[in-house]
Amino acid sequence: DIDERNKCVEELKKVKGVSLTSAFGNNIEVACARSTKGDMVESVCKLYGIKKEEVVVIGDNYNDVSMFKKFPNSYAMGNAVSELKEMTRFVADTNYNDGVAKVMYEVIERNKKEKETGISAY
């Protein structure tokens, strides 16, 4: 029941140190506030000395917002929720039409051109 879900969300927002996201309109994902996808990718970058500008993130739903806020090279899938599409630099094809693979090929081509020209592809 969406009304019950929304009531739960309002109550959970009162709990400190909790992150609330959703991969679908009818679920709630509850985690530690520092356990978002964006935090995890950021931690890996720090561990390996990777700049945020060197990372491409891809997402389709609310649980991907934290990555889009932290990393400038973001792709929303063509079938992503509208809020995610509004905050991204790029929109890919849909999940159902090999969108992630197409993004990977596009990134490889951009990096190749950047190496050849010395000009940033982003």
KOLZA-890195 format. One record per residue: x, y, z of N, C-alpha, C in turn. Coordinates in pm, whole numbers, plus 50000, padded with zeros to 5 digits. Layout:
XYZXYZXYZ...
end
This chain:
500854988250000500005000050000500905012550000500735020849901501615032549886501445042650000500225043750053500015052850167500775048150290500755035050315501505029450428503005031450407503455029550284504855031650252505265045950282504445055450237504745069650259504755073250407503875067350484503885069650629505165064250691505595052650647506855046950696508025055950664508055061050542509135069950500509185082150591508055088150619508015099950706508545096750845508205085250898508705081351030510205078451026510645071650921512065068350910512935080750889512395091150829513155103650811513555109750944512845106351050513125111651183514315104651250514725093451196515815085651254517145091151203518005095151295519315100651257520255089551212521105092851114522105083451068521595073050971520395075350917519785065750826519655071950687519965063950587519785067950448518555060750393517675068250328516485062450267516555064350117516435053550045516355054249900515285044649854515135044049723514145035049666514565031449525514455018749492514745014449356513465013649274512355013749341511045013349277510125022249358509045026549300508125035449368507435029449489507455016349501506705010249610507595003749717508905006149715509745000249818510505011049894511135007050003511985015950082513275008450108514385014850082515695009050113516275017150228516515010550339517005017050460518435012050485519345021650504520745017950529521395028650616522595025750659523395035550730523595047550638523585059450693523695071650613524945071950526526005065250566527245065050488527375052250404526245046350370526255033850292525565035550158525665047250100525025049349971525955044949858525405043449740526225039949624527285050649600526905063249614527855074149593529005073649691528705070649818529765069549920530715058049888530145047049842530975035449812531915038049694531385043849587532235046949471533295057149511532915066849592533865076849639534985070349721534635060649805535645053649886536625045849798536105039349695536975031949604537915041549531537395052949492538235063049424539375067549515539055070449639540095074749733541135063749755540685051549766541565040249790542575038549676542105040449553542965038249437543475051049373543205062549432543715075149379543075079249247541805076349231541085079549107540325092649128540465101749033539755114549039538275112449003537425120349063535985119349035535675121648887536475130048823536275133048681536645121148592537325111348648537725099448572536705088048583535635090548655534625080248681533355083348603532735072948551531425074048488530455065648570529365071748613528335064348687527085063448601526395052348617525195049648538524085045448634522895050848615521805047048704520445048748640519435043548710518075044448658517025047648762517405048248891516375050248991516885058349110516025060449208516325069349320517545064949401517825052149405518985047549482520305050949414520255057349298521455061649226521735076549242520845083849306520975098349321522305102249386522715094849489523955098349559525165098049466525185088949370526305088549273526255100549182525055104149139524915115349045525285128549111525075129649241525445141749313526955142949332527645131849341529075131949371529985131149248529465125949136530305123649018529745130948897530565139348833530065147848724529735140348595530375129148570530125121748446529095110848472527845114848464526755105648498525845103448378525355091348369524425087448264523165081948329522035087648296520755081748337520285072948222519775061648256519245052748154518015059148091517725055547968516565061147898515265058347969515215047648046514005044048120514105048248268515045056948300515235061548438514075070448482513945071948614512955081048668513315095248626512325103448606512545116848551513475125448637513385124048770514245131948858515725129048832516045116748803517425113148776517875118848642517005118248543517335123848412517605138748420516885145648508517045160148522518385164048583518995155048659520235158648728521485152948660521345146948545522475140548480523015148648363524215145448324524825151748205524375144648079524205131548088523905123647969522745114247994521985111447890520925101347897521275090347797521345078147848521685066647765520425060447707520605050447626519485042547578518905034947699517845027847680517185020947792517935008247833517605003347952518134990547999517774979347903516614980547843516074970047756516704970247617517464980747588518044982147455519574983347465520174976047558521634975547575522254989047608521534997347682522015010747714523355011147785523565002247882524835002247955525994998747862525804988847778526864985147682527174996747589526145003747544526355015247456527145026247525526855028447653527615038347730529085034147739529315021547766530695016747777531465019047647530845015847535531505018247406531735033147383530775041447420530915055947404532075061147488532185056447611533265060847700534615056447644534695044247594535945039447535536345048347417535405051747332535685060447217536115074447261535425079947362535805093147413537225093047468537555082647544538895081747601539955080147492539635072747391540555070947278540825084447210539755092147184539925105247122540715114647212540465113747343541185122247437542675119147435543025106547428544445102747421545075107747293544345106847183544875110947052545045126147043544095133647097544095148247081544645155747201544605149147318545015155947441543955165447494542775165247432541665173847474540645165347547540195169847663539215162347739537945159847660537495147547663536285143747590535025147547666535165151247792534015155147872534055170047888
end
